[in-house]
Amino acid sequence: MNFSVIFTAFVLFTGMFSNTISRKEYYAVFKGNSITEMESLVSQLEKTYGQKAYLGALKMKLSGLQKGSSTKLKTFKEGRKLLETEIINDSKNIEWRFLRLAVQENAPKIVKYSKNLNEDKEFISTYFSSSSLELQKIIKDYSASSTVLKVSDFK
């Protein structure tokens, strides 16, 4: 990957959150279980014009912490639509695939959202080395507790 592609991706990513939150902060909230932090971040992300994959994945994670089955299902479906739309629009984005894998691996069976686990695992494995060092660390950290994605999967 050449420098201009990396720089463009960095500019797009940093502009996406309008300097309100870093990738590191996003993933700290995403991997946690604080409904307050997630709701706050969802609110911030809903005000941005950046990629909606982050918002979608976070909404799906948040749905598991909410009360009431109808609220949970509504939030999950909203998040799923956002994330899946971003993957359709940018199917080569390793981070979007990683987010989907993380959500699908942990989604309750009742929502029937697990059909892309193997596809995303293979995609991440294949393109892992071409992703940013920051994203590689995030993926490696996740793989330490994942039953689907292991460090040994990375090429």
Residue, then its C-alpha position, 0 to 999 in steps of 0.5 A: m500500500n502506498f503512502s498516499v493511500i495510507f494518508t488519504a485513509f488517515v485523513l478520512f478517518t480522523g475527519m470522520f469523528s470531527n476530532t471528537i473521538s479517536r479510534k482507540e477511544y471508540y474501541a475502548v467503549f466498543k469492547g466494554n459493557s457500559i450502557t452509559e458510555m455506549e449511549s453517549l458515543v452513539s449520540q456523538l456518532e449520530k451527529t457526524y457525517g462519517q462512516k456509519a459502520y462504527l455507529g452500526a456496530l456500536k448500536m448492535k453491541l448496545s442492543g444487548l445491554q438495553k431493556g425490553s426485547s422490542t427496544k433491543l431488536k429495534t436497535f440491533k436492526e438499525g445497527r445491522k442496516l448501517l453496518e451492512t450498508e457500509i460493507i456493501n459500499d466498501s466491501k474491501n474495508i478490513e475494519w468494517r469486516f472486523l467489526r461485523l465479525a466481532v458483532q456476529e461472534n457475540a450476537p445472540k443466536i435468536v437474531k440469526y446474525s452469524k452467516n459471514l463469520n468464516e468469510d470475514k475471518e478469511f478476509i481479515s486473515t488475507y488482508f491483515s498485513s496491509s492494514s494499519l498498525e493501529l488496526q492490527k493491534i486492535i484485531k490482535d487484542y480481540s483475537a486473544s479472546s475470540t473463538v473465531l479469530k486467532v493470531s495464528d490466522f494472520k498471514 
